Amino acid sequence: MKKILFYLGLIVIWVLIYEIGVNILHIWKPYIFPTPLGVLQTVGKLIANGSMGIGILVTLQRVVGGYLLSMVIGVGIGLLTTRFKGLGKQISSFILGLQTLPSICWLPFAVLWFGIGESAILFVVVIGSTFAIAIAVQDGIRNINPLYLRAAHTMGAKGVPYYRDIVFPASLPTLISGLKQGWSFAWRALMAGEMLSATKGLGVILMQGRDFADINQVMAMMIVIVVLGLLIDKLVFGRAEKSVRRRWGLDRA
């Protein structure tokens, strides 16, 4: 109930800002400031003509495919840099530097290497989240209590079973948080890629709103992108994080 009241309050504030800024003080023109009713009508129109459904489906396909690929690469990099400590010392700062680089900086490379198409978008998504996942794997393994690892070695654990049964379960709390962060980077990178080099998707619909000076469509797509991101975070990563915290006794059900 409190959340509903909170969002209703935001809508009321939004309407007041529009009325004061557009109709009373004439700070903005009506066509450059969105209204809740205009945004709602735009969402209804996009749903009715099928654009919204196609855009959501295409966008989710891209981000899931790119994120899964970045998970494989990121986990591999993280394992290599923790398994071979000399290598880790040499390239850890380099990985951190690449992770801080905004994903949009990779768009020129993506277009030059792969052309304008799905491969370029996939490249931007993968490069945008891989290094965050790699850093999460590094931190998760490094933060494991050394006593657990020594005990595992004493009992003869090694190879794949060592990582499967000891290392990954012990690093799960940190790893889940890192995967969650990697997802957010993948989501942002995808939006940047779609807005510049795609023909379908939520980012494309947003840019069409800009091209046609339809501020309500721009705002509608921003809200849809935020809501989708929050839903995925809540349904997937939120549940996984809660399950891991309960198992570790870090959260009370």
KOLDO-567385 format. One record per residue (C-alpha): residue in one letter; x, y, z. Coordinates in pm, 1 decimal. Example, Ala and Ser with C-alpha at 12.3 -4.5 7.8 and 13.67 -1.06 7.14 Angstrom:
% residues 2
{aa A | c1 1230.0 | c2 -450.0 | c3 780.0}
{aa S | c1 1367.0 | c2 -106.0 | c3 714.0}
***
This chain:
% residues 253
{aa M | c1 0.0 | c2 0.0 | c3 0.0}
{aa K | c1 282.6 | c2 238.7 | c3 85.6}
{aa K | c1 446.1 | c2 175.6 | c3 -252.5}
{aa I | c1 119.5 | c2 248.9 | c3 -435.1}
{aa L | c1 79.7 | c2 574.1 | c3 -244.9}
{aa F | c1 441.8 | c2 662.6 | c3 -318.6}
{aa Y | c1 399.8 | c2 618.3 | c3 -694.4}
{aa L | c1 65.9 | c2 800.3 | c3 -693.2}
{aa G | c1 243.0 | c2 1085.4 | c3 -517.3}
{aa L | c1 509.8 | c2 1090.4 | c3 -789.2}
{aa I | c1 239.0 | c2 1112.5 | c3 -1056.8}
{aa V | c1 70.5 | c2 1399.8 | c3 -872.4}
{aa I | c1 405.4 | c2 1584.0 | c3 -850.4}
{aa W | c1 461.6 | c2 1514.7 | c3 -1220.9}
{aa V | c1 121.2 | c2 1666.6 | c3 -1308.7}
{aa L | c1 185.5 | c2 1970.5 | c3 -1088.3}
{aa I | c1 524.5 | c2 2032.8 | c3 -1249.5}
{aa Y | c1 362.7 | c2 2012.2 | c3 -1593.9}
{aa E | c1 80.0 | c2 2248.2 | c3 -1504.5}
{aa I | c1 307.3 | c2 2502.6 | c3 -1339.7}
{aa G | c1 587.8 | c2 2485.1 | c3 -1595.2}
{aa V | c1 375.4 | c2 2464.9 | c3 -1911.6}
{aa N | c1 38.3 | c2 2627.0 | c3 -1844.6}
{aa I | c1 117.8 | c2 2882.2 | c3 -1572.4}
{aa L | c1 479.1 | c2 2996.2 | c3 -1599.8}
{aa H | c1 519.3 | c2 2891.4 | c3 -1967.3}
{aa I | c1 871.9 | c2 2765.6 | c3 -1906.0}
{aa W | c1 831.9 | c2 2472.1 | c3 -2148.6}
{aa K | c1 634.0 | c2 2415.2 | c3 -2463.0}
{aa P | c1 365.5 | c2 2142.2 | c3 -2435.0}
{aa Y | c1 541.2 | c2 1926.2 | c3 -2692.6}
{aa I | c1 871.0 | c2 1907.6 | c3 -2501.3}
{aa F | c1 733.8 | c2 1800.7 | c3 -2161.1}
{aa P | c1 552.2 | c2 1465.6 | c3 -2123.2}
{aa T | c1 228.5 | c2 1415.9 | c3 -1932.5}
{aa P | c1 113.6 | c2 1102.8 | c3 -1744.6}
{aa L | c1 -196.9 | c2 1080.0 | c3 -1964.7}
{aa G | c1 5.3 | c2 1124.4 | c3 -2283.8}
{aa V | c1 252.9 | c2 855.5 | c3 -2174.0}
{aa L | c1 -30.6 | c2 616.4 | c3 -2086.1}
{aa Q | c1 -197.1 | c2 675.8 | c3 -2423.6}
{aa T | c1 133.1 | c2 614.5 | c3 -2602.2}
{aa V | c1 186.8 | c2 285.7 | c3 -2416.6}
{aa G | c1 -164.5 | c2 178.2 | c3 -2513.6}
{aa K | c1 -100.1 | c2 268.1 | c3 -2877.4}
{aa L | c1 229.5 | c2 78.2 | c3 -2887.3}
{aa I | c1 66.0 | c2 -227.5 | c3 -2730.9}
{aa A | c1 -226.4 | c2 -210.9 | c3 -2973.2}
{aa N | c1 -10.6 | c2 -195.8 | c3 -3288.0}
{aa G | c1 223.4 | c2 -470.1 | c3 -3164.2}
{aa S | c1 535.6 | c2 -254.1 | c3 -3145.1}
{aa M | c1 570.7 | c2 -292.1 | c3 -2770.1}
{aa G | c1 545.8 | c2 -672.2 | c3 -2768.4}
{aa I | c1 794.0 | c2 -713.0 | c3 -3054.1}
{aa G | c1 1030.8 | c2 -461.2 | c3 -2898.7}
{aa I | c1 1028.3 | c2 -633.3 | c3 -2558.2}
{aa L | c1 1076.0 | c2 -978.3 | c3 -2711.7}
{aa V | c1 1367.0 | c2 -872.3 | c3 -2935.0}
{aa T | c1 1536.0 | c2 -677.0 | c3 -2656.4}
{aa L | c1 1508.4 | c2 -963.6 | c3 -2407.7}
{aa Q | c1 1647.6 | c2 -1210.6 | c3 -2662.6}
{aa R | c1 1949.2 | c2 -988.2 | c3 -2718.3}
{aa V | c1 2024.2 | c2 -917.7 | c3 -2355.5}
{aa V | c1 1979.4 | c2 -1278.7 | c3 -2239.3}
{aa G | c1 2203.1 | c2 -1414.2 | c3 -2517.1}
{aa G | c1 2470.4 | c2 -1151.6 | c3 -2459.0}
{aa Y | c1 2456.5 | c2 -1187.4 | c3 -2081.9}
{aa L | c1 2491.2 | c2 -1566.6 | c3 -2090.1}
{aa L | c1 2792.6 | c2 -1534.9 | c3 -2319.1}
{aa S | c1 2947.6 | c2 -1272.0 | c3 -2092.9}
{aa M | c1 2891.9 | c2 -1502.9 | c3 -1793.9}
{aa V | c1 3091.4 | c2 -1779.7 | c3 -1961.5}
{aa I | c1 3375.5 | c2 -1544.3 | c3 -2057.0}
{aa G | c1 3371.5 | c2 -1351.1 | c3 -1728.4}
{aa V | c1 3374.0 | c2 -1663.5 | c3 -1509.9}
{aa G | c1 3657.2 | c2 -1804.2 | c3 -1721.4}
{aa I | c1 3865.5 | c2 -1487.9 | c3 -1681.1}
{aa G | c1 3794.3 | c2 -1477.3 | c3 -1308.7}
{aa L | c1 3898.5 | c2 -1839.7 | c3 -1260.1}
{aa L | c1 4217.5 | c2 -1793.5 | c3 -1459.7}
{aa T | c1 4324.4 | c2 -1484.6 | c3 -1267.9}
{aa T | c1 4264.1 | c2 -1651.6 | c3 -930.6}
{aa R | c1 4413.5 | c2 -1986.5 | c3 -1028.8}
{aa F | c1 4731.7 | c2 -1828.6 | c3 -1167.3}
{aa K | c1 4813.3 | c2 -1556.6 | c3 -916.5}
{aa G | c1 5097.4 | c2 -1410.2 | c3 -1122.0}
{aa L | c1 4862.9 | c2 -1355.6 | c3 -1413.5}
{aa G | c1 4603.8 | c2 -1209.0 | c3 -1180.0}
{aa K | c1 4846.6 | c2 -952.2 | c3 -1039.3}
{aa Q | c1 4942.7 | c2 -840.3 | c3 -1388.0}
{aa I | c1 4599.0 | c2 -795.5 | c3 -1541.7}
{aa S | c1 4363.6 | c2 -724.6 | c3 -1248.3}
{aa S | c1 4405.9 | c2 -347.8 | c3 -1276.1}
{aa F | c1 4367.1 | c2 -373.9 | c3 -1655.2}
{aa I | c1 4036.7 | c2 -561.3 | c3 -1613.1}
{aa L | c1 3917.7 | c2 -301.4 | c3 -1362.9}
{aa G | c1 4004.8 | c2 -24.2 | c3 -1607.4}
{aa L | c1 3807.4 | c2 -191.0 | c3 -1886.5}
{aa Q | c1 3512.6 | c2 -240.1 | c3 -1652.6}
{aa T | c1 3498.1 | c2 132.8 | c3 -1574.4}
{aa L | c1 3498.9 | c2 225.3 | c3 -1943.6}
{aa P | c1 3144.2 | c2 317.8 | c3 -2055.1}
{aa S | c1 2996.4 | c2 60.4 | c3 -2292.9}
{aa I | c1 2910.2 | c2 325.3 | c3 -2550.3}
{aa C | c1 3284.5 | c2 375.5 | c3 -2608.4}
{aa W | c1 3292.5 | c2 30.7 | c3 -2770.6}
{aa L | c1 3026.9 | c2 116.7 | c3 -3029.5}
{aa P | c1 3273.8 | c2 252.5 | c3 -3290.7}
{aa F | c1 3474.1 | c2 -70.6 | c3 -3265.6}
{aa A | c1 3157.8 | c2 -278.3 | c3 -3287.5}
{aa V | c1 3041.0 | c2 -102.5 | c3 -3603.6}
{aa L | c1 3385.0 | c2 -116.5 | c3 -3768.7}
{aa W | c1 3444.7 | c2 -481.8 | c3 -3683.1}
{aa F | c1 3096.0 | c2 -627.4 | c3 -3724.1}
{aa G | c1 2901.7 | c2 -368.8 | c3 -3922.3}
{aa I | c1 2557.9 | c2 -239.9 | c3 -3826.0}
{aa G | c1 2361.3 | c2 -541.6 | c3 -3709.1}
{aa E | c1 2302.6 | c2 -800.1 | c3 -3440.1}
{aa S | c1 2669.2 | c2 -896.8 | c3 -3404.1}
{aa A | c1 2765.4 | c2 -539.4 | c3 -3319.5}
{aa I | c1 2493.2 | c2 -516.0 | c3 -3054.4}
{aa L | c1 2591.2 | c2 -854.1 | c3 -2907.7}
{aa F | c1 2954.4 | c2 -742.8 | c3 -2889.5}
{aa V | c1 2861.8 | c2 -427.6 | c3 -2695.7}
{aa V | c1 2644.7 | c2 -624.2 | c3 -2450.2}
{aa V | c1 2914.3 | c2 -885.6 | c3 -2389.9}
{aa I | c1 3197.4 | c2 -636.5 | c3 -2350.3}
{aa G | c1 2979.0 | c2 -426.7 | c3 -2121.8}
{aa S | c1 2918.4 | c2 -699.5 | c3 -1862.3}
{aa T | c1 3206.2 | c2 -946.9 | c3 -1894.5}
{aa F | c1 3456.7 | c2 -757.5 | c3 -1683.7}
{aa A | c1 3210.6 | c2 -687.0 | c3 -1401.0}
{aa I | c1 3143.4 | c2 -1061.0 | c3 -1378.3}
{aa A | c1 3516.5 | c2 -1140.4 | c3 -1391.0}
{aa I | c1 3584.1 | c2 -901.1 | c3 -1102.9}
{aa A | c1 3297.8 | c2 -1055.6 | c3 -903.8}
{aa V | c1 3447.3 | c2 -1403.1 | c3 -949.1}
{aa Q | c1 3788.9 | c2 -1274.7 | c3 -841.3}
{aa D | c1 3651.1 | c2 -1105.3 | c3 -529.9}
{aa G | c1 3428.5 | c2 -1398.4 | c3 -441.4}
{aa I | c1 3711.6 | c2 -1650.9 | c3 -451.8}
{aa R | c1 3961.0 | c2 -1423.8 | c3 -276.6}
{aa N | c1 3716.8 | c2 -1360.4 | c3 8.4}
{aa I | c1 3667.4 | c2 -1730.2 | c3 87.9}
{aa N | c1 3789.7 | c2 -1822.4 | c3 435.0}
{aa P | c1 4135.0 | c2 -1979.3 | c3 378.5}
{aa L | c1 4053.8 | c2 -2244.4 | c3 639.7}
{aa Y | c1 3785.7 | c2 -2388.2 | c3 409.0}
{aa L | c1 4030.0 | c2 -2414.4 | c3 121.0}
{aa R | c1 4303.8 | c2 -2572.4 | c3 334.6}
{aa A | c1 4058.2 | c2 -2823.3 | c3 475.8}
{aa A | c1 3942.8 | c2 -2911.5 | c3 123.6}
{aa H | c1 4302.7 | c2 -2962.3 | c3 8.2}
{aa T | c1 4378.7 | c2 -3172.4 | c3 316.0}
{aa M | c1 4084.9 | c2 -3399.9 | c3 229.5}
{aa G | c1 4216.0 | c2 -3440.3 | c3 -124.1}
{aa A | c1 3982.7 | c2 -3203.6 | c3 -312.2}
{aa K | c1 4126.4 | c2 -3090.2 | c3 -643.9}
{aa G | c1 4040.7 | c2 -3024.1 | c3 -1005.6}
{aa V | c1 3679.3 | c2 -2973.3 | c3 -1115.5}
{aa P | c1 3523.8 | c2 -3117.7 | c3 -793.4}
{aa Y | c1 3727.4 | c2 -2867.9 | c3 -590.7}
{aa Y | c1 3574.6 | c2 -2572.5 | c3 -773.4}
{aa R | c1 3228.7 | c2 -2728.6 | c3 -808.1}
{aa D | c1 3186.7 | c2 -2841.5 | c3 -446.5}
{aa I | c1 3405.1 | c2 -2596.5 | c3 -253.1}
{aa V | c1 3501.4 | c2 -2277.9 | c3 -433.4}
{aa F | c1 3178.3 | c2 -2183.1 | c3 -609.1}
{aa P | c1 2943.1 | c2 -2259.2 | c3 -315.6}
{aa A | c1 3168.6 | c2 -2066.5 | c3 -76.9}
{aa S | c1 3184.6 | c2 -1763.0 | c3 -305.9}
{aa L | c1 2813.3 | c2 -1754.2 | c3 -395.4}
{aa P | c1 2710.5 | c2 -1446.3 | c3 -187.4}
{aa T | c1 2969.6 | c2 -1226.4 | c3 -359.0}
{aa L | c1 2921.8 | c2 -1398.5 | c3 -693.5}
{aa I | c1 2545.1 | c2 -1340.6 | c3 -701.7}
{aa S | c1 2595.4 | c2 -970.6 | c3 -630.3}
{aa G | c1 2852.0 | c2 -953.3 | c3 -910.5}
{aa L | c1 2623.4 | c2 -1131.7 | c3 -1156.0}
{aa K | c1 2349.3 | c2 -886.5 | c3 -1064.2}
{aa Q | c1 2582.0 | c2 -596.3 | c3 -1134.3}
{aa G | c1 2688.5 | c2 -759.8 | c3 -1460.8}
{aa W | c1 2323.0 | c2 -782.6 | c3 -1564.1}
{aa S | c1 2272.9 | c2 -409.9 | c3 -1504.5}
{aa F | c1 2578.7 | c2 -332.2 | c3 -1718.2}
{aa A | c1 2449.9 | c2 -564.0 | c3 -1992.6}
{aa W | c1 2108.6 | c2 -394.7 | c3 -1984.2}
{aa R | c1 2258.1 | c2 -46.7 | c3 -2016.0}
{aa A | c1 2497.6 | c2 -155.1 | c3 -2288.8}
{aa L | c1 2210.9 | c2 -307.0 | c3 -2487.2}
{aa M | c1 2011.5 | c2 14.5 | c3 -2475.1}
{aa A | c1 2309.7 | c2 206.4 | c3 -2609.5}
{aa G | c1 2358.6 | c2 -49.3 | c3 -2887.7}
{aa E | c1 1992.0 | c2 -55.5 | c3 -2987.3}
{aa M | c1 1967.0 | c2 320.1 | c3 -3004.3}
{aa L | c1 2254.7 | c2 343.5 | c3 -3250.1}
{aa S | c1 2262.3 | c2 29.6 | c3 -3461.5}
{aa A | c1 1936.3 | c2 -168.3 | c3 -3448.7}
{aa T | c1 1611.0 | c2 -186.5 | c3 -3643.7}
{aa K | c1 1396.4 | c2 -344.1 | c3 -3370.6}
{aa G | c1 1386.9 | c2 -323.8 | c3 -2993.6}
{aa L | c1 1294.3 | c2 -90.5 | c3 -2710.9}
{aa G | c1 1591.5 | c2 135.5 | c3 -2777.8}
{aa V | c1 1478.2 | c2 174.8 | c3 -3138.6}
{aa I | c1 1126.4 | c2 276.3 | c3 -3031.6}
{aa L | c1 1278.1 | c2 530.9 | c3 -2794.5}
{aa M | c1 1487.6 | c2 681.3 | c3 -3073.4}
{aa Q | c1 1185.5 | c2 690.2 | c3 -3304.1}
{aa G | c1 1012.5 | c2 902.4 | c3 -3042.8}
{aa R | c1 1307.1 | c2 1140.1 | c3 -3048.5}
{aa D | c1 1313.9 | c2 1153.1 | c3 -3429.2}
{aa F | c1 941.3 | c2 1233.5 | c3 -3444.3}
{aa A | c1 965.2 | c2 1480.7 | c3 -3153.4}
{aa D | c1 720.4 | c2 1264.3 | c3 -2955.0}
{aa I | c1 830.5 | c2 1327.4 | c3 -2598.7}
{aa N | c1 553.2 | c2 1107.2 | c3 -2460.0}
{aa Q | c1 690.1 | c2 808.4 | c3 -2653.0}
{aa V | c1 1041.8 | c2 880.3 | c3 -2527.9}
{aa M | c1 919.6 | c2 894.8 | c3 -2168.8}
{aa A | c1 700.8 | c2 587.2 | c3 -2213.5}
{aa M | c1 994.2 | c2 378.9 | c3 -2334.1}
{aa M | c1 1217.3 | c2 503.9 | c3 -2052.9}
{aa I | c1 956.3 | c2 389.2 | c3 -1801.3}
{aa V | c1 913.4 | c2 51.4 | c3 -1975.4}
{aa I | c1 1292.3 | c2 -3.5 | c3 -1976.9}
{aa V | c1 1316.2 | c2 78.4 | c3 -1605.9}
{aa V | c1 1017.9 | c2 -142.6 | c3 -1515.5}
{aa L | c1 1153.5 | c2 -438.1 | c3 -1716.2}
{aa G | c1 1495.1 | c2 -403.0 | c3 -1554.5}
{aa L | c1 1341.4 | c2 -391.9 | c3 -1206.2}
{aa L | c1 1116.8 | c2 -693.2 | c3 -1275.4}
{aa I | c1 1406.4 | c2 -906.6 | c3 -1395.4}
{aa D | c1 1618.6 | c2 -798.8 | c3 -1101.3}
{aa K | c1 1338.4 | c2 -881.1 | c3 -857.7}
{aa L | c1 1226.5 | c2 -1211.5 | c3 -1010.4}
{aa V | c1 1567.4 | c2 -1356.5 | c3 -1094.9}
{aa F | c1 1850.8 | c2 -1201.6 | c3 -898.4}
{aa G | c1 1642.8 | c2 -1096.6 | c3 -599.5}
{aa R | c1 1519.4 | c2 -1450.9 | c3 -543.4}
{aa A | c1 1863.3 | c2 -1602.4 | c3 -598.4}
{aa E | c1 2024.4 | c2 -1354.6 | c3 -361.4}
{aa K | c1 1761.2 | c2 -1415.1 | c3 -93.0}
{aa S | c1 1799.2 | c2 -1792.4 | c3 -124.3}
{aa V | c1 2176.9 | c2 -1772.8 | c3 -89.1}
{aa R | c1 2157.2 | c2 -1535.2 | c3 207.9}
{aa R | c1 1912.6 | c2 -1764.1 | c3 387.6}
{aa R | c1 2132.8 | c2 -2067.0 | c3 324.3}
{aa W | c1 2431.1 | c2 -1880.1 | c3 468.3}
{aa G | c1 2232.4 | c2 -1752.0 | c3 763.8}
{aa L | c1 2272.7 | c2 -1390.6 | c3 654.6}
{aa D | c1 1900.8 | c2 -1322.9 | c3 624.2}
{aa R | c1 1606.4 | c2 -1424.6 | c3 838.5}
{aa A | c1 1300.7 | c2 -1555.2 | c3 659.1}
***
